[in-house]
Amino acid sequence: MHHDTWKGIILQKQGLLKPQSVQQICQNLNGLQTQFQPYVHIGFRNRMTAEDFHEGSWQEELTRQWSIRRTVHAYLKSEIPLYIHEGRLADTAYLQTEWRDGLKPEIKQRYHQIILEGLSQGALTRDQIKDLCRAEKINQEDEKRIFNAWGGLLRYMVERGEIYQEYGAKRFHLLKDFQPLPKKEADLEIARRYFSGFGPVSLADARYYFKENKSTVLDWMKRLDLKTIQVAGEERFYLGDLEEAELPDCLFIAGFDQLLLGYEKKANPFFNPKYIRNIYTLTGIVKPVVFYKRRFVATWKRDKGTMLLDIFEDISQQVKKELEDYRQMYEEVLKQ
């Protein structure tokens, strides 16, 4: 199989050529990564009909919390037991010891209980939870530690299956009747979705996506009984059917999109590896990109409603004009 054929299959599977429901997007791609809310919102917009996206009720089906690679994802609330399975549950020792956050156990336990009691009265935002703790005379230093940049006490509560955060308004709710799936069962289902929704992929791709050691990934691959295919001389693995599709002239891909996170960045056929730092920064940012005529040629961003392109490939003036036409069209889409 040629790389261009593979790209068409991948874009099709990723939901970037034909609209999908939010359920299909989340189940095919293990949700969408959500470090930056505007990026993930565009990720959903790119995969849905305009009517479904703007109707908005799909957001009520989603949670926004830690998942694969311990990064924040948007996925179906009904699948919290899959992504916060027994192997991902936070250790209860967090409440019993000082750990690295410098918080005394009695402080953690006190505000843990205060937060649970507050949420029993109804959903609260992070700022409202802070106000709740301030009303109980929390000091400034303890507040910084409880609400630290890594998630703090709220992250512990999410990863214990005690609470969850909704996608849209980002309010926290109590999670009732939580029963996490066994680790082996959940890991295998998440891996099945990867090889089905992202494949054909290489072993290096899978290790990059899961951030797992080789033996663990190979064990999943063996248990899933994957199909294989040669893509430009490289063995790749997949599940399900491969539907070939014609490559579009231009696509605007969101930052931190699954198309950018599901494949080993140093060997991703969608772009020349010499441009890797134009897309993946040394500070961990994965920029939005422009797919044009079979490859990524630029990054893009929005500034006060205007889309700006940063072209990194050496392209002709004619191509720049064509890109400008596409930019204007997509800018109008995002304004809707």
HUTAZI-V953637 format. One line per field, one symbol per residue. phi: phi as a letter, one per 40 degrees, with the letter a starting at -180 (. if undefined). psi: psi as a letter, one per 30 degrees, with the letter a starting at -180 (. if undefined). A space follows every 10 residues. Layout:
phi->???
psi->???
//
This chain:
phi->.cdccccccc ccccgcbbdb ccccdcccbf gbcbdbddcc ccdcdcbbcd cccccgcdcc cbbbacadgf bcbcacdcbd cccbcdcbcc cccdccbcfc cgccdccdcc cdcccdcccc cicbcdcccd ccccccgccc cccdccbccc hfcccdcccc gcbabccccg ccbcbbfcbc cddcccdccc cdcccccbcc bcccdccccc fbcccccccc ccccfccbac bfgbcbbabg cbbcacccca bbbccfcccc bcbdccbccc acdcbdccbb cccgcbccbb cafgacbaba abbfgccbbb cbccbccccc ccccccdccc ccdccc
psi->kleeeeeeee eeefgfekkl leeeeeeegh akkhejeeee eeeeefflle eeefefffff flljlkbkgg lklklkefge fefiaefgkk kffefflfaf fgkkefeeee feeeeeeeff flkkleeeee eeeefghkle eeeeeehlff ebeeeeeeff gellkledfg lklkjkhkjk lkeeeeeeee eeeefefflk lleeeeeeef hlleeeeeee eeffilllkk jhgkklklla ljjkkkklek kjklkglfff ffkjffhjff lkffgeffej lfggkjlklj kkhglkflll lkjhfkkkkj kfljlleeee eeeeeeeeee eeeff.
//
